[in-house]
Amino acid sequence: MVQYAPMRQPATDAAFQKLARSRFRSRFQLSAEDKRYVADKGMDTIRRHAEDFIRTRLAPANPPNDGRQTPMRGHPVFKAQHATATCCRSCLYRWWKVPKGTDIPPERQSRIVDFLMAWIERQIRSVR
């Protein structure tokens, strides 16, 4: 099993607190079906999916269909992207000040994926 460096906990906690104040962002939750999917596939596979989604749908300077490239459902990572405001370049800029019109470098992509995985892990641990 591959070990990944986690995001710094205080930064992650502050970001989740910021997102919790948004009615739109806070309404996203993993369903029981999503949680089963994560359990069946494993976190390493979910991480690879997240890495692929971020690299292909979000990281390019001008991604195709920007603003509409992330479905609202269909994969736990999609829900995580909406919950964490990492679903499109506009949300990335508005919430996290990631500049539009430039490629997102690999190290920043990794931090986005870490954040998505932290959200998914919190959802898996939640009782809801």
C-alpha positions in Angstrom: 0.0 0.0 0.0 1.4 3.4 -1.0 1.6 6.0 1.8 0.8 9.6 0.9 1.8 12.7 2.7 -1.3 14.1 4.3 -2.2 17.8 4.2 -1.2 19.8 7.3 -4.1 19.2 9.7 -4.6 22.8 10.8 -4.8 24.0 7.2 -7.2 21.2 6.3 -9.4 21.9 9.3 -9.6 25.6 8.6 -10.5 24.8 4.9 -13.3 22.5 6.0 -14.6 25.1 8.5 -14.7 27.6 5.7 -16.6 25.2 3.4 -19.0 24.3 6.2 -20.3 27.9 6.1 -21.5 27.5 2.5 -25.0 26.1 2.3 -24.2 24.8 -1.2 -20.9 23.1 -0.4 -22.1 21.6 2.9 -25.0 19.8 1.3 -22.7 17.3 -0.5 -22.4 14.0 1.4 -21.4 10.6 0.3 -24.3 8.2 0.1 -24.2 4.6 1.5 -23.7 3.5 -2.2 -20.8 5.9 -2.5 -19.2 4.6 0.7 -19.6 1.0 -0.5 -18.0 1.9 -3.8 -15.0 3.4 -1.9 -14.8 0.3 0.3 -15.0 -2.0 -2.7 -12.4 -0.1 -4.8 -10.1 0.9 -1.9 -8.6 4.3 -1.2 -5.6 3.8 -3.4 -7.9 3.3 -6.5 -10.1 6.3 -5.5 -6.9 8.4 -5.2 -5.8 7.3 -8.7 -9.3 8.3 -10.0 -9.0 11.7 -8.3 -5.5 12.2 -9.7 -6.8 11.4 -13.2 -9.9 13.7 -12.9 -7.8 16.6 -11.6 -5.0 16.1 -14.2 -7.4 15.9 -17.2 -10.4 17.9 -16.2 -9.1 20.7 -14.0 -5.3 21.2 -14.4 -5.1 22.4 -18.0 -5.0 26.2 -18.3 -8.3 26.2 -20.3 -10.1 22.9 -19.6 -12.8 21.9 -22.0 -16.3 22.6 -20.7 -15.0 24.6 -17.8 -17.7 25.1 -15.3 -19.5 22.0 -16.5 -16.8 19.4 -16.5 -17.6 17.8 -13.1 -20.9 16.0 -12.8 -22.8 16.3 -9.5 -23.0 12.6 -9.0 -21.7 9.3 -10.5 -18.4 9.0 -8.5 -17.4 9.9 -4.9 -14.6 12.2 -6.2 -17.2 14.3 -8.2 -19.1 14.9 -5.0 -15.9 15.7 -3.1 -14.9 18.2 -5.8 -18.2 20.0 -5.4 -18.0 19.9 -1.6 -14.5 21.3 -1.6 -14.9 23.9 -4.4 -12.4 22.1 -6.6 -14.9 21.3 -9.4 -14.0 24.0 -11.9 -11.4 26.7 -12.5 -13.9 29.4 -11.4 -14.5 27.8 -8.0 -10.8 27.1 -7.6 -10.1 30.8 -8.1 -13.0 32.1 -6.0 -12.3 29.8 -3.0 -8.6 29.0 -3.2 -7.1 31.7 -5.4 -5.8 29.3 -8.0 -5.2 31.5 -11.0 -7.2 30.8 -14.1 -5.6 30.6 -17.6 -2.5 28.8 -16.4 -1.8 25.1 -16.0 -2.0 23.8 -12.4 1.5 22.4 -11.6 1.8 18.8 -10.4 2.6 19.7 -6.8 -0.6 21.8 -6.6 -2.6 19.0 -8.2 -1.3 16.7 -5.5 -2.5 19.1 -2.8 -5.9 19.3 -4.4 -6.1 15.5 -4.5 -4.9 15.3 -0.8 -7.8 17.7 0.1 -10.3 15.6 -1.9 -9.1 12.4 -0.2 -9.3 14.1 3.3 -12.9 15.0 2.6 -13.7 11.5 1.4 -12.0 10.0 4.5 -14.1 12.3 6.8 -17.2 11.2 5.0 -16.3 7.5 5.4 -15.8 8.0 9.1 -19.0 10.0 9.6 -22.1 8.3 10.9 -24.6 10.1 8.7 
